[in-house]
Amino acid sequence: MKRIITLAFLAAAFLAASCTKEKNFNKDKETEGTLSFASFTLEEDQEVITKATAASGNYSIFIYDADDNLKLSTTYSAIKTGGNKVSLTAGKYTLVARSTEEEVPFAAFESPVYGASTEVTVNAGQTTDVGSLTCTLLQCKVTVSYSDDFLEMVTGPGVATVTVTAGHPLDYAMTYANGGASYDSSAGYFAVNSTGNTTMEVTFKGSVEGKSQRMTKTFTGITAKQWRQVRFIKKVDGSGNATFDIVIDSFVNDEDLNNSLLASENVIGDDPSAPKGDGGISLEFDYANGCDSQFTDMSRLVVPTLAERRMSLVFKVNVPNGIKKFVVLIDSSNDAFLNAVAAAEASTLDLINPSEANMMIFDVVPFPHGADMLGQTTMSLNLSASQEAILNFAGTHTFTMVVTDNKGCKNSIPVTMVVR
């Protein structure tokens, strides 16, 4: 599935070269050309990382010259407000788009970074169109799980440690209480070598059958755009003694990678243990709590003017298995609204864990937010107070509610508000 980042650059193409040689010819002066972002679009390839949190739409843009010197560091918003163009000395450049301004971290939980790059040539006195880029995951995603047979062997706490870059491990903790073990199922994201010769070391240390035990195993062929699903399993040796092993229970990667896989690995399209269906997650008009009866179609909610009436727009969110994640993807046909969203870093808005910058968007669209949402099976979503602010932005505004429950089921529900 591909989702086009909404902050595409839509202005008309820049028609003339931005800079030419002065009439008094000077050979020492640098001749410039123009790099146009007028038709620039950026896509996010989410085929592999369907469980990852979507990256922010306010991408950073970096331009490097042929000697790998950084010539420009900017953002979508800055280029858009600057006329969709930049002037550069004639030559060859590498344009990099990345979902964060910072470099890819060596290792971090729940921190996917998307990116892409392209080579461009700027000719003197001419305009070069950037075109389109498709951003993919720049890291290897790793999750850790245990078979039921293995968990029955556990008699105390433990930890699985995954290391891709030496000195930068991630610990997936296992706790033990009331005779049972539970473990961290978070997704870790690891930087990989550009050479492709990256290995991953997995170590388990913990109490198994009353003894402190340790095992280490190394996996090869680690690259970006992969999801390595590490699994600990019970194993019986030739003498009938119970031991354990570490395997890649399932391995997900982009089809175009064509890696050579280890014999113990299987290539699959989706996680076979992932829950099926939407878990009964739904969004409905809450007429019982005052929602206007005029609102019947979530795909086209016409916002009334203040002169017409005060809007009452109330929804009921149903999540039978309890809320684990609640993300809102914001799109709009109004550039000013998109700029406001970008300023709040809210193109992809995590309601449960909003950033400080996100707080700006809650003044425009008052979504509920905060950790109190976790585990709720029903919740009121009252957007009535958005009327006054949203009326300043004529156009079509789509808020896609992406809700994940505690069993991993997910549903995406778009709500479209129209301002005439």
C-alpha positions as MATLAB code, in Angstrom:
seq = 'MKRIITLAFLAAAFLAASCTKEKNFNKDKETEGTLSFASFTLEEDQEVITKATAASGNYSIFIYDADDNLKLSTTYSAIKTGGNKVSLTAGKYTLVARSTEEEVPFAAFESPVYGASTEVTVNAGQTTDVGSLTCTLLQCKVTVSYSDDFLEMVTGPGVATVTVTAGHPLDYAMTYANGGASYDSSAGYFAVNSTGNTTMEVTFKGSVEGKSQRMTKTFTGITAKQWRQVRFIKKVDGSGNATFDIVIDSFVNDEDLNNSLLASENVIGDDPSAPKGDGGISLEFDYANGCDSQFTDMSRLVVPTLAERRMSLVFKVNVPNGIKKFVVLIDSSNDAFLNAVAAAEASTLDLINPSEANMMIFDVVPFPHGADMLGQTTMSLNLSASQEAILNFAGTHTFTMVVTDNKGCKNSIPVTMVVR';
ca = [
       0.000    0.000    0.000;
       1.313    3.393   -0.878;
       0.118    6.585    0.602;
       1.005    9.880   -1.128;
       2.289   12.408    1.363;
      -0.173   15.254    1.314;
       2.329   18.051    1.489;
       3.037   17.781   -2.291;
       4.228   20.833   -4.069;
       1.403   22.020   -6.344;
       2.386   25.462   -7.596;
       2.904   26.146  -11.301;
       6.338   25.320  -12.741;
       8.965   28.005  -12.440;
       9.232   29.452  -15.966;
      12.568   31.215  -16.126;
      16.129   30.681  -14.974;
      16.707   32.448  -11.665;
      20.165   33.669  -12.302;
      22.375   34.310  -15.342;
      25.766   35.845  -15.860;
      25.932   39.592  -15.514;
      26.376   41.688  -18.642;
      29.943   42.433  -17.564;
      31.182   38.894  -18.122;
      33.414   37.567  -15.343;
      34.745   34.031  -15.751;
      35.351   33.695  -12.013;
      31.661   34.137  -11.198;
      29.552   31.000  -10.676;
      26.638   30.443  -13.017;
      23.449   29.219  -11.402;
      20.430   27.230  -12.462;
      17.111   26.501  -10.781;
      15.906   23.330   -9.096;
      12.121   23.297   -9.333;
       9.871   21.544   -6.826;
       6.694   22.603   -8.604;
       5.643   19.057   -9.449;
       7.513   17.351   -6.617;
       5.610   14.601   -4.800;
       6.803   12.257   -2.114;
       5.361    8.813   -1.430;
       5.672    6.481    1.545;
       5.947    2.761    0.826;
       4.321    0.944    3.743;
       4.076   -2.543    2.236;
       6.492   -4.095    4.703;
       5.952   -2.044    7.825;
       2.209   -2.218    8.196;
       2.512   -2.155   11.989;
       4.918    0.779   12.153;
       3.844    4.248   13.158;
       3.598    6.398   10.035;
       6.313    9.002    9.721;
       5.610   12.704    9.835;
       4.638   14.372    6.592;
       6.838   17.408    7.287;
       9.915   15.898    5.675;
      13.372   17.410    5.850;
      15.114   18.063    2.533;
      18.914   17.955    2.162;
      20.909   18.731   -0.987;
      24.566   17.624   -1.302;
      27.026   18.511   -4.049;
      29.213   16.048   -5.947;
      31.823   16.179   -3.147;
      29.154   15.273   -0.559;
      29.144   18.772    0.915;
      25.780   19.858    2.339;
      24.597   22.814    0.252;
      21.040   23.142    1.537;
      19.076   21.924    4.551;
      15.390   22.831    4.566;
      11.860   21.420    4.821;
       8.775   20.880    2.713;
       7.152   23.934    4.243;
      10.104   26.224    3.637;
      10.378   25.253   -0.030;
       6.646   25.569   -0.505;
       6.471   29.065    0.951;
       9.626   30.015   -0.957;
       8.085   29.576   -4.380;
       8.784   25.872   -4.945;
      12.327   26.465   -6.156;
      15.920   26.848   -5.057;
      18.895   28.284   -6.943;
      22.082   26.257   -7.083;
      25.427   26.475   -8.836;
      25.379   24.384  -12.011;
      26.486   20.832  -11.298;
      25.430   17.424  -10.049;
      23.657   17.023   -6.711;
      22.070   14.413   -4.479;
      18.691   15.308   -3.027;
      17.732   13.489    0.174;
      14.255   13.456    1.725;
      13.944   12.110    5.266;
      11.162   11.978    7.831;
      13.432   13.408   10.533;
      15.982   16.189   10.550;
      18.346   14.036   12.594;
      20.378   11.161   11.212;
      18.991    7.642   11.520;
      19.562    6.516   15.150;
      21.718    3.442   15.706;
      18.882    1.745   17.597;
      15.566    2.928   19.024;
      12.176    1.503   19.930;
       9.120    2.548   17.901;
      11.110    5.106   15.888;
      10.846    4.303   12.177;
      12.617    6.671    9.791;
      11.563    6.905    6.169;
      13.720    8.334    3.412;
      14.776    8.397   -0.221;
      17.351   10.093   -2.421;
      17.758   10.983   -6.066;
      20.495   12.384   -8.288;
      19.765   15.700  -10.025;
      21.768   17.827  -12.459;
      21.400   21.592  -12.453;
      22.286   23.291  -15.740;
      23.230   26.948  -16.004;
      20.309   29.175  -16.890;
      17.832   26.260  -16.907;
      15.188   24.803  -14.618;
      15.436   21.168  -13.533;
      12.287   19.432  -12.276;
      12.861   17.207   -9.255;
      10.031   14.774  -10.029;
       8.776   12.188   -7.514;
      10.378   10.101   -4.787;
       9.164    7.019   -2.932;
      10.370    6.874    0.668;
      10.913    3.523    2.358;
      12.100    2.380    5.763;
      15.796    3.199    6.234;
      16.213    0.707    9.080;
      15.677   -2.942    9.895;
      12.648   -3.526   12.110;
      13.007   -6.229   14.792;
      10.392   -7.756   17.090;
      10.915  -10.500   19.673;
       8.490  -13.248   20.726;
       8.509  -16.635   22.468;
       6.749  -19.947   21.781;
       4.321  -21.228   24.404;
       6.619  -24.215   25.050;
       9.507  -21.862   25.750;
       7.444  -19.720   28.121;
       6.504  -22.839   30.099;
      10.222  -23.378   30.732;
      10.734  -19.850   32.113;
      11.056  -19.637   35.901;
      12.176  -16.034   36.371;
      12.851  -12.706   34.662;
      15.071  -12.398   31.612;
      16.029  -10.166   28.743;
      16.555  -10.533   25.006;
      19.237   -8.202   23.682;
      19.473   -7.350   19.994;
      22.575   -5.655   18.616;
      23.157   -4.553   15.036;
      25.728   -1.796   15.651;
      28.290   -2.593   18.366;
      27.709   -0.537   21.478;
      24.078    0.236   20.613;
      21.922   -2.687   21.784;
      18.205   -2.750   22.538;
      16.925   -4.785   25.485;
      13.536   -6.506   25.189;
      12.658   -7.212   28.815;
      10.886  -10.322   30.077;
       9.137  -10.089   33.455;
       7.990  -12.937   35.660;
       5.142  -12.762   38.183;
       2.552  -15.121   39.654;
       4.130  -18.098   37.924;
       3.946  -16.626   34.437;
       6.191  -14.678   32.059;
       5.350  -11.651   29.919;
       7.605   -9.860   27.466;
       8.171   -6.632   25.594;
       6.639   -6.868   22.103;
       7.782   -3.399   21.006;
       9.343   -2.921   17.594;
      12.989   -1.935   17.582;
      14.472   -0.049   14.616;
      18.158   -0.495   13.777;
      20.491    1.395   11.443;
      22.258   -0.833    8.905;
      25.477   -0.620    6.914;
      25.107    0.745    3.408;
      27.497   -1.991    2.234;
      24.892   -4.652    2.993;
      27.328   -6.686    5.155;
      25.311   -6.178    8.331;
      24.865   -8.880   10.982;
      22.499   -9.031   13.953;
      23.395  -10.602   17.297;
      20.567  -11.863   19.490;
      21.231  -12.863   23.102;
      18.899  -14.246   25.748;
      19.810  -14.264   29.423;
      17.337  -15.355   32.054;
      15.990  -18.000   34.379;
      15.009  -21.166   32.508;
      13.993  -24.300   34.425;
      15.398  -22.840   37.640;
      18.827  -22.016   36.242;
      20.369  -18.816   34.889;
      20.905  -19.555   31.212;
      22.344  -17.635   28.314;
      22.395  -18.138   24.541;
      23.662  -16.031   21.653;
      22.976  -16.404   17.952;
      24.033  -14.308   14.963;
      21.966  -13.665   11.834;
      23.335  -12.342    8.558;
      21.985  -10.413    5.592;
      20.435   -7.607    7.641;
      19.332   -4.737    5.395;
      16.954   -1.795    5.404;
      13.266   -2.355    4.640;
      13.268   -5.699    6.466;
      11.204   -6.888    9.398;
      13.077   -9.578   11.324;
      10.722  -11.455   13.648;
      12.983  -13.120   16.216;
      11.414  -16.043   18.084;
      12.675  -18.154   20.970;
      11.608  -21.815   20.843;
      11.946  -24.918   22.999;
      14.316  -27.540   21.632;
      15.129  -31.095   22.680;
      18.694  -32.388   22.209;
      19.768  -35.906   21.194;
      19.720  -37.095   24.822;
      16.179  -35.905   25.359;
      17.160  -32.857   27.405;
      15.185  -29.664   26.934;
      17.115  -26.680   25.694;
      16.218  -23.723   23.506;
      17.075  -22.048   20.233;
      16.678  -18.668   18.546;
      15.177  -18.572   15.071;
      13.760  -16.113   12.602;
      10.189  -17.367   12.826;
       9.118  -15.215    9.920;
      10.950  -12.781    7.704;
       9.372   -9.915    5.839;
      11.114   -7.816    3.218;
      10.307   -5.856    0.093;
       9.862   -8.051   -2.955;
      12.538   -6.200   -4.881;
      15.290   -6.955   -2.327;
      15.774  -10.594   -3.432;
      18.047  -11.454   -0.495;
      19.633  -14.849   -0.032;
      17.890  -16.156    3.058;
      19.078  -18.576    5.703;
      17.606  -22.056    5.475;
      15.791  -21.549    8.786;
      13.944  -18.478    7.519;
      10.684  -18.234    5.634;
       9.703  -15.354    3.362;
       6.125  -14.282    3.926;
       3.941  -11.413    2.828;
       2.316  -10.730    6.193;
       2.733  -11.758    9.791;
       0.774  -15.052    9.965;
       0.086  -14.531   13.665;
      -1.403  -11.096   13.115;
      -5.084  -10.875   14.067;
      -7.592  -10.845   11.252;
     -10.341   -8.270   10.800;
     -10.896   -4.910   12.441;
     -11.789   -6.229   15.896;
     -15.150   -4.466   15.789;
     -13.499   -1.029   15.837;
     -16.036    1.522   14.621;
     -16.946    5.196   14.591;
     -20.568    6.308   14.627;
     -22.545    9.503   14.972;
     -23.591    9.930   18.618;
     -27.058   11.386   18.207;
     -27.948   10.406   21.782;
     -25.362   12.908   23.035;
     -26.416   15.804   20.843;
     -24.870   15.206   17.415;
     -26.748   17.211   14.750;
     -29.245   14.998   12.954;
     -28.234   16.727    9.690;
     -24.933   14.848    9.834;
     -25.428   11.423    8.259;
     -22.479   10.943    5.892;
     -18.926   10.914    7.314;
     -17.498   11.259    3.806;
     -19.024   14.755    3.473;
     -19.772   16.755    6.607;
     -20.574   20.317    5.544;
     -19.560   22.686    8.328;
     -22.315   25.299    8.880;
     -21.460   28.971    9.189;
     -21.835   30.578   12.600;
     -24.753   32.563   11.194;
     -26.542   29.325   10.303;
     -26.148   27.528   13.647;
     -23.696   26.289   16.210;
     -22.442   22.914   15.054;
     -22.743   19.854   17.243;
     -20.533   17.106   15.827;
     -20.199   14.195   18.243;
     -18.958   10.674   17.496;
     -18.811    7.503   19.528;
     -15.637    5.437   19.154;
     -16.107    1.709   19.773;
     -13.031   -0.448   20.451;
     -14.191   -3.734   22.065;
     -10.634   -4.927   22.806;
      -9.475   -1.586   24.207;
      -7.452    1.192   22.569;
      -3.732    0.623   22.117;
      -2.989    3.266   19.458;
      -5.039    6.125   18.044;
      -3.466    8.026   15.159;
      -5.100   10.692   12.978;
      -3.836   11.289    9.429;
      -4.676   14.826    8.283;
      -5.119   15.860    4.649;
      -6.647   18.969    3.104;
      -7.260   20.746   -0.186;
      -6.371   24.052    1.525;
      -2.667   24.923    1.546;
      -3.029   27.299    4.488;
      -4.596   24.531    6.543;
      -1.789   22.151    5.555;
       0.771   24.767    6.585;
      -0.923   25.069    9.975;
      -0.856   21.288   10.328;
       2.812   21.182    9.302;
       3.695   23.879   11.838;
       2.213   21.648   14.520;
       4.034   18.588   13.092;
       0.606   16.964   12.987;
       0.193   15.470    9.507;
       0.357   12.187   11.381;
      -1.009   12.873   14.851;
      -0.513   10.380   17.663;
      -3.326   11.216   20.083;
      -2.015    9.042   22.899;
       1.560   10.357   22.744;
       1.335   13.857   21.213;
       4.444   16.016   21.022;
       4.625   19.523   22.443;
       4.367   20.913   18.907;
       1.179   18.901   18.340;
      -0.635   20.955   20.971;
      -1.160   23.703   18.381;
      -3.470   21.498   16.327;
      -5.740   20.864   19.299;
      -6.635   24.571   19.197;
      -7.965   24.055   15.668;
      -9.450   20.561   15.956;
     -10.005   19.599   19.623;
      -9.227   15.888   19.504;
      -9.053   14.055   22.844;
      -5.488   13.111   23.655;
      -3.239   11.646   26.297;
      -2.470    8.335   27.985;
      -5.945    8.211   29.548;
      -7.199    6.929   26.185;
      -5.290    3.649   26.590;
      -7.535    0.660   27.153;
     -10.812    2.511   26.660;
     -13.480    0.452   24.894;
     -15.798    3.380   24.182;
     -14.933    7.029   23.876;
     -16.648   10.255   22.895;
     -15.097   12.252   20.074;
     -16.613   15.738   20.193;
     -15.426   17.998   17.367;
     -18.096   20.677   17.813;
     -15.587   23.268   19.008;
     -13.647   22.987   15.746;
     -16.334   24.953   13.879;
     -15.087   28.470   14.532;
     -11.453   27.732   13.678;
     -12.015   25.454   10.682;
     -14.358   27.969    8.999;
     -11.242   30.058    8.282;
     -10.038   27.363    5.864;
     -12.322   26.830    2.883;
     -11.966   23.444    1.241;
     -12.113   19.748    2.019;
     -10.362   18.464    5.130;
     -10.002   14.714    5.725;
      -9.174   13.240    9.117;
      -8.484    9.506    8.907;
      -8.833    7.829   12.298;
      -6.428    4.879   12.506;
      -7.242    2.870   15.630;
      -5.345   -0.216   16.829;
      -6.683   -2.350   19.686;
      -4.891   -4.409   22.327;
      -5.104   -7.543   20.183;
      -3.433   -5.840   17.210;
      -6.606   -5.387   15.154;
      -6.775   -2.096   13.260;
      -9.342   -0.012   11.412;
      -8.898    3.189    9.386;
     -11.977    5.426    9.254;
     -11.944    8.687    7.240;
     -14.017   11.692    8.338;
     -14.256   14.499    5.768;
     -15.285   18.034    6.734;
     -16.200   20.501    3.984;
     -15.976   24.278    4.419;
     -17.735   26.203    1.648;
];
